[in-house]
């Protein structure tokens, strides 16, 4: 079963906030370095949630969505704009066919883990993307996806399995690797793969990390992203590193998104306390509203209340 047949990715709260954060950051980049003439490349599935934001917020009007052949016709039916071209085929097969002379905003939002096309696609992107290209990648970072035996059929511990999978790309500050930090290690390793691949091309090219998120709406997912720079497109030109200043996020350090599930009344009550210089405490919420929420959930809501999604059921005739 394809993941979209069991999950509506547009209404998962943490995913929803991650998507908004990413495009809010890209909007800020667009204030000094316009992205509207970029090509948006992604995996829209049946929902095209990120494509809608790319068109509305970034004004991008040329977009490409990869979809597996069995589902391409359904994706074609569901595309929200005429400027979206659905390409039937997997990413590893179709990425080489793109016009790499143009800058892109690319989000490869895999539902697979490292065993998917990741290790084929990242080198291709790193070797091909021109300056100004934004690259974001999402993978499943569940510990249970790690191998249990090595190539010689010898049983491995989880730290050994992490080293087996990510090797020299594991960040130095995460050595030796631990299972507890696996999501952080996976994200840092993907960033290192992109940085190293683009650096090797020379000509003053580099990869500047813009975001590194972890969330779980069931499965633990890691998203990393950044922009390809050279002498003409620099950190100053894109307004880095302050694109997420309002939320205190940084480009390379992993930020967890874990908002609490709230009823509409609870959210309305908390919103009446916003904006605030500090999160409400459990004691204040208890005394003011008569219910309690753990402090870590109040802290998360304080960080992301502006982006907290509201879902409404509608009826169509």
N, C-alpha and C positions, 0 to 999 in steps of 0.2 A: 504494500500500500504506500502510495506517495504521501509525504508528510502533510501536504495541504488538504488531503482528504480527511484528516483527523484533527488538524489544528488550523484555526483562523488566526494567522500571525498578526493581523491588523488590530486585534483586540486583546492581545496579551499585554498586561500593564507595564511590566519592566521592559519588554521589547519595544513597546510603544514609546516609552520615555527615551530609551536609547536612540531610536530613530529620530525623535525630535531634537535631542541633544546634538546629534551628528549634523543635522541640517541647520540648526541654529549656528553651530560653529562655521559651517560652510557659507552661510549667509554673511557672517562677519568677514570672512575672507573676501567675499564678493564686493565688499565695500571698497577695497583697495586693489583687488585683482579679480576682475569679472570672470565668472564661470559660465555665463549664459551661452557662450559659443562653444563650450565643451560638448562632447558626446557623452550621454549618460549610458552606462553599461551595467546591467544587473541581471537578476534572476527574479522576475516579477511574480512568478507562480500564477495563481488565479486572482490575487488580490492587488498587486501592483502598488502597494502602499508607499514604498520609497519612490517609485516613479512619479506618483502624484505630487509628492513633496518636491522632487527635483524640478518638476514643471512649474509648480505654483511658487515655490520659494526662490529657486535659482534661475527661473525663466529659461531653462534648457528645453529646446524644442526638437532635438534629435536624440532618440533613445533606442536602445537595443536591449532586448530581453532574451536570454537563453532559456530554452525549455526542452526537456527530454521529448523525443519523438512521440511517445505514447500520449503525451498531454499537450502537445503544441497547439492542436486545433482548439482545444478548450481555452487555452491561454489567449489565442487569437480572438476568440469570441469575447473574452473578458477584458481585453485591453481598453483602458479608459480614454485614450487619446489616439488620434490618427497618426501622430508623430512617433508612436512606438512601433518598432519593427520586431516581431517575434521570430527568432531564429531557432529552428529545430535542431537539436544536437547538444552534446555535453560540452562543458567549458573547455576541456583539454583539446577537443577536436576543433572547436569553433574560434577560440581566442586567436590562433595564428592568422585567421582570415580577416581580422579587423584591420582598419586603416590606422596603423600605429603612428603615422605622421601627425595625427591630430591629438590634442590633449583631451583627456577623458576624465569624468568622474565615474569611478568603477567601484561597485560594491558586490563582491562575490559572497553572497549570504548562504553559505553551505549549511545543510542540516547534518552533514557527515562530519566525521572527525578526521584525524591525520591520515587515516587509511583511504580517504576519498582522493579527489584530484589535487589536493593542496600542494604536494611536493612536485607535481608536474606543472601546475599553473603559476606558482610564485616565481620560479626561475624565468619562465617565459615573460611574465609581466616585468620583472626587474630588468630583463635584457632588452625590452622593447619600448617601455613607456617613455614618452617625451616629457621635458620639463613642463611643469604646470599640471600634470596628471595627478589626480587624487585617487588613492587606492585604499579600499577598506575590505577587510576579510573577516568573516565570522565562521567559527567552527564549534562543534560539540567538544567539550572538554571534560567528559565524564571519565573518572578514574578507571571504571570497569572496562573501558575501551582499550586500555593499555595491554600489550601482549604479556603473556605469562611465561613464555619460553623464548629463548633466543634462536638464532639461526642454526645453532648446533643442537637444538632440542633440549637445552639445559634450562631448568626452571630459574626464573628471575624474580627478584624482589621488585616492588614498585619503583623505588629510586633507580634501580638498575634498568628497569623498563623505560623510565623517563629518559635516561642517558642513551639508551638504545634507540629511541625514537628521534630525539632532538639533537643529540650529539653536541658538536661544537657550537651550535647556535644558542645553547642555554646561556643566559646572561651570567656574567661573572659573579654578580651579587646574589645569585641564586644557587651557587655551588657550595656544598653538594646538594643536589636536588632532593626535595622531600615531597611525599604524597600530599601533605597539607597545602603546599604551595603550587600544586600542579596547574591550576587554571592560570595563575600568574606566570608560571614558567612557559606554558604553551603560548601565551600572548607575547611574552618577551622574546621567545624564540622566533615567532613569526616576524616580529619587527626586525630582529637581527638578520633574518633571511632577506628581507626587503632591503635593509640598509647595506648589507654586504654585496648583494647582487647588483645594486645600482652603483655603489662605490667603485666596483671593479670596472665599470664602463669608462671611468676616467672623465676627462673634459670638465672637471669641476662639478660633476653631478653628485647629488646626495639625496637621501630620503629623510624628510623631517617628520617625526611622529606627531600626530595631532590628537589622537584619542586612543584609549585602551580601556575597554569596558568589560565587566563581568556581570552577568545576570542569570537568573534561573526562573523561568516560568514553567518548571517541570524538569527540563534538561538543563544542565549547566552549560552556558554558552559564553564564548569569549570573542570579542570584536576588537580588532586593531585597525588603525588607519593613519595615513599621512599623505604628504605631498612630495612629488619629485621636484627638486630644486637644481638650478645651475646659476651661472653668473648673472643671467638676466632676470631670473625669478628667485628672489632671495627671501629670507625670513622677514626682513623689514617690509618687503613689498606685500606679503600676505598677512601682515599684522600679527605674526607669531611673536611670543608664545601666549598671548593674552586672549585668545578667542573664546575661552571658557571662563573668563574671569569671574562672572557672576555666580558660578557654581563651585569655584575653587578646584576645578579639574585640571590635571596636567597631561601633557601629551604622552609621556612614556610610562608613568606610574599607573598601575591598574586601579580603576575606580569601580566600586561595586554599586550596582543599582538594585535596590531591594525594598521597594515601596510596600507599605502595608495594604492589605485589602480593606477598603472602607466602604460603609454604606453611604448613600448620598447625604444623609443627615449628618453623619460623622464628619464627612469631608467639609460640608458647609460650616459646621461648627469650628473646625480647625482653620478654615480659610478666613473666618472672621477675625482671627488673631494675626493674620499676615498683612503686610510683611513685618518681620520682627528681626531684631539684631541677633537673637539667640533662640534656639528651639524651645518650645514649651516643655516643661517638666511633667513627669507623671503626676506629681502632686497637684500642679496647677490644673491639668486636664481633669483630674478626679474632682477637685473642689468646684470647678467651673461648670462641668457638664455631667458629672455623676458616673462616668465610666472611665476605665483605665486602658492605656496602651503601653506596652513596654517602651522604655526610653529609646532603644535603638531604632524602633519603628517611627517614633516621633522625630528622631533626628533625620531619618531618611525622608520622611514627608516634608520636613522643613527644607531640605535641600532641593526637592524636586516638585514642590506643590504647584508651581506654574505649569508644569508639563503633565501633571497627573491626568490620565484620560477619563473622559465621561462618555459612557456608552448608553445609547437610547434606542429602544425598540421602535421600529416604524412599521406601518402597514402599507402594503402596495396592492392596488386593485389589479 
